[in-house]
């Protein structure tokens, strides 16, 4: 298959037009899958379904996950209204932490921090082995 014959992935867009939103809504009401609808309309799949979580809830989950005495994913899910699963809470917390780390420092600083923390961990292990 040549490069020009391949289907191009749509560029993610923060906002959809009213016409596109209405088309997505109708297609989903008629029973089409979200993935098929997104491909037909050349939009990214996550844009065909609004998020269940507000920004405030996302920040709350991330704050609970960052605590020193972090509760389990199930306990955090139970603390959040809305009946979230453990896997949803874990995914939200991990994505939020990754985004936070990227905005606070550059990629090289993150790698340096990871290497220094691994080195410190290795020193602790060697001390306990003696």
N, C-alpha and C positions, 0 to 999 in steps of 0.2 A: 504494500500500500504506500503510495507516495505521500509526502508531507502535506500537500494541498488537499488530498482526499481524506485525511484524518479529520475527525470532528474536533473542533476546538473547544476547550473548556471555557465556560463563561467567566468573565472577571467578576469577582464578588462586588456587589453594590450595596451600600448601606440602606438605601431606600428603593422601594419598588413603586412603579406608577400605580395609580388607582385602577387602571385597566388591567394591568398584570395581576394585581391583588384579586380583583373580581374574577378573573379567569382561573386563578389558582383555587379560589374558594369554590367556584362552580365545579371544577374538575374533581376536587376532593369530595364534594357532595355527591357527585355521580359515581364515586367509587374508584376513581383512578388512584394509583399509588402516588405518593409524594415524590418519589425518585423519578418516575416516568413523567410526571407533570413538570418537574424541574428541568428535565432533559428537553422536553418538547418546547418549553418556553425559554430555553437557554439561560436559566438562572441557577445559582448555586443551590444545592439541595436544602441546606439549613434555612435559606430564605423563604422556603415554601411553608415553613411552620414557625410560628412565633415562639419565643422562649417562655417556659413556664415560670422561670425565676426572675424576680425583679433585681435590679442592681443592688438594692438594699439587702435582700436575702443572700445574694452572692457574697457581699462583703461580710455579712454576719457569719456565714459558713467559713469563710477564709479566716476570720478573726478567731473563731473557736478552734480551728485546725492549727493555728499558730501558737496557741497557749502552751505554756510549759508543761502543764499537766493535761495534755490533750486527751479528751475522751475518745472512745472508739468511734468509727464511722457510723455505726448504728445508733450510738447515743447522740451524735450530732444530728443525724437524720430525724430522730425522735424529738429533738429540741426545736427543730424548724417546723413551723406549720406548713401544711401542704402535702404531707404524706410522701416524702421523698425516699428513694431507696438509698442503701449504703453506697452503691456504685455511682449514683448521681452525685451524692455529696462528695465522694472521693474525687471524681472527675472535676467537679467545680472547684474544689480546694486546690487541686494540683494545677489546673489551668490558671487559676488566679495567682498562685505562687509563681508560676513560670512567667506570666505577664508582668508581675511586680518586679521580679528579678531583672527582666529585660529592660524595664524602664528606669531602674535604679543604677544600673551599671552597664558597661559595654561587654560584649562577648568575651573579650580577652580577660577582663577582670573576673568574670564568672569562672572561667577556666582556671585562672590563677588561684582563686579562692577554693575551688574544688581540689586542686592539686595540693594546696597547703593543708586543707583539712584531712585529706587522705594521708599526707605525710605525718601529720600529728597523730592520726589514728594508728599508723604504723609504728610510731615511737612508743605509744602507749602499749601496743601489743608486745613489742620487744622488751619493755620494762617488766611486763607481767610474766614473760617467758623466762626471765633470769631467775 
